[in-house]
Amino acid sequence: MEKQHHIQLLPGDIGETVFLPGDVSRAKIIAEHFDSAELVASNRQYNTYTGMYKGMKVSVTSTGIGGAAAAIAIEELVKVGAKNLIRIGTGGMMQTWLPVPGILVITGAVSGDGLTREYFPQGFPALADFETVEAMLASAKELGIEVHEGYEWSHDSFYAGSVFSNLDILEIEKPWIDAGVLIASQEASTVFTLATARKCRGGVILASAGCHQHPEKSATPEQMVKAISDATRISLETALKLHKLDHGE
């Protein structure tokens, strides 16, 4: 097999669990939580580090921004051996009662994007893998890290769908706010839908950077570093639980 066109990886280059941050620099930060790690491929926005965590081979691949870019990485990662796909990212909180920063385990997504409709008809549910969610919640409890669980509104346009927009974003978001959707981001529906399509596990854990209803309520850079670190710790322990579930170790 030749290297995958975009991620430039071969079978054996990655672990069964691959973490999926958007940010290239965040991929390196996540890899620093491994017991050991090395950069195994770098092409476009796709940087991949592979290493070990408690005797288990794990990887992290940056995907860039948005579902379309993430889908390319996911499709190619699955071809070289990925079985568990866990996005570690950020988003904008939609509910005022949630803490900022806070950590959210995403159980399902409102598919406001266009990409997932090219895989399944509109209306197909974008749901997280149950075993992954269960492992995330158990890991958070064991680590003493507070998390909340719920839905993400996944959409394509960062500016037209965020507090940076000139549009009345709260009017656009109102149906989802009223429905109890917790956070807005861009990739959860893609991760869940492609994981279903390719018969692997999909999970998403997010740190909230701010609140759409109260833009002044924003996390500091230092707070976000800790939140991402906590989300990474949860994700690593989640990967370990899934590994033991699959291999009986």
N, C-alpha and C positions, 0 to 999 in steps of 0.2 A: 504493500500500500504506500502511495506517495503521501507526503505531508499534506494535511488539510490546508486548503487554499488560503484562508484568512488567519487562522490561529497558528499555523505552521507546527502542528504537533502530529506525532505518530502514536500508535498503540504502545502502551508501556510508559509513555511520558507523564501520565497523570494518575492520580488515585481514583478510586471509585466515587469519592465525594469531591465535588469541586464547588468552591465558594465563588460567588459572582458579584463583586462590587462593580459599580460603574467606573469609578475613578481609578486611573492607572496608579496614582500614588497610594491610594487606599489598598490596592492589591499588595503592595510591598509592606504596608503596615500590618495587614492581616497575616502575611507570611512570617512576619517577625514574631507572631504568637506561636508558630510551629516550634517543635524542638530543634528542627533543622530545616533549611529551605534553600533552594537555588533557583535562579531564573532559568527556565528551560526553553522559552520562546518569547520573542517580541516582534510584533508586526502590526502596523497601524495602531489602533487603540487596544489591541489584545496582547497584554503581558501575562504570561503564565509562570507561576512559581510552584514547584513541587517539593515536598519534604515529608517529614515524619512527625507524628504526634502520638505519643504513648504507644509506639510500635505500629502505628497505622499510617499507611501512605495517603497523603491528602494533597490537594492542589487548590490554587486560587487563580482565576482568570478575570482580568478586567474586561468589561463589555462595552465601555463607552456609554453614551446617554441614549435612552429610549428603547422601546421594545424591538424595533427592527434590527438594531445593532446587537442586542442581546440574543435575538433569535439566531443570527448567524453563528455566534459563539456556541450556543446550545446545540444546534444541529451538528456542528463539527465536533464538539466535545463528546457527544453521544457516540459518534462514529469511532472515536478512539478509546472508548471504554468508560465514560462517565455514567454512573447509575443513580447518583444522588446529587441534585442541583439545588444549592442553597444561596439565594440572593441575600447579601448583606448590604443594606443601603440606607438611604435617608428619604424623608418626605415631609410634607406640610400637614400638620395636624388639622383636622376639621371639627373636632369636638372640644369645647372649651373646658370640660372637666378633666381632660387628660393632662398629665404633666409635660412640661417642655424643659429640657429634653426628656423624652420617655422612650421606652423600648416596646415595640409592638410585634407580636407574632401574628402574621397575616394568615387567616384561615380561608379566605376567598377574595375574589376581586370582581368589581364591576368593570366589565370589559368595554371601556369607552374608547378603546383604540381601534385601529383599522386592521392591524396585522393578523390578529387572531381569527378574523372572519375569513382569512385565506386558508385556514386550517379546518375550521368547523363552521357551520351556519350560525348566524347571529342568534343569540339566546343560549348557546352552549355554556354550561356553568364552568367558570374558571375556579377550581377548588384546589386547595393545598392537599398534599398527601397526608392522610391521617396519622400514619406512623411517625412522620417527620414532625408534625405539630405536637403530638404527644411527647416525643423525645425532647423537643425544644422546651415545652412547659416543665417537664421533669428536670431538665438540666438547669433551667433558671431557678427553680426551687432549691435544688441542691447547692447552687452557687450563691444563694441568697440575693438574687437580683430580681427586682420587681419588674414584671412585664404585664402587658395587657394584650388581649387577643380580639381580633375582629377583622373587618373588611377594609380593603384599599379600593379607592377609585383610581383605576389605571387609565391614563389618557395620553394623547400624543404630543400636544403642543405645550411646551413648558411655559411660554409667556401668555398665551391666550387662556391658559388654564391655571393661572397662579396669581398670587398677590402682586406680582410685578406687572400685571396686565392693566391696560386702561379701561377694560371692560368691568362691569359690575360682577366680579368673580363670585361674590356670595349669592347672587341671584342664580348664577349658573350652578353653583354647588348646592343650593338649598334642597333640592330633592334628595340628594345623597346625605346631607347633614341631617335632614328630618328622618331619613331611614336608618340613621345610626352608623353610617360609614365613618371609620375612624380617621383615615389619612389619605392624602392624595400623593400619588407618585406615578411612575410610568411603566414599570416592568413586571409587576406581579402577575397580571393576566397572561403575559407572554410566557413567563416561567411555568405557571400552572398548566396552561393549554399545551405547550410543547412537551412538558413532562408527561402529560396524559397521552398525547399523540405518539410519543416515542417510548412509551411504557417504562418510564423511570420515575423516581420520586422527585417532587418539586416542593421546595419550602422557601419562605421569605421572612426575614426578620429586619425590621426598620428602626432607626433612631429618628425621632422627630426633631427637626431643626427649628421649627417655629409653628405658630398657630395662625391659620388664615383669617379667623374671626378677630384676632387681636395681633396684628403685625408687630406691635411693639414687644410682644411676648416671644422673644427669640433666645435660643441657646447661645452661649458664648463659645468661641473656638475650643477653649479648654474643656467645657462641658461636652462638646461633641466628640472630642478625642476619647474621653472616658466612656461615653455612650457607645461609640463604635467598638471600643475595646471590650466592653461588656457583651455586646451583641456577638462579637467574634468568639469570646470564651464560651458563650452558650452554644454557638454553632459548632465549635470543635467537639464539645461534649455530646452534642446531638449526633455528629458524624460517628463518634465512638459507639454510641448506642445502636445506631443503624448497622454499623460494621459487626457488632456482636450479634445482632438479630439475624443478619445474613449468614454469618460464618460460625455461629455457635461458640464463640470464644469467650 
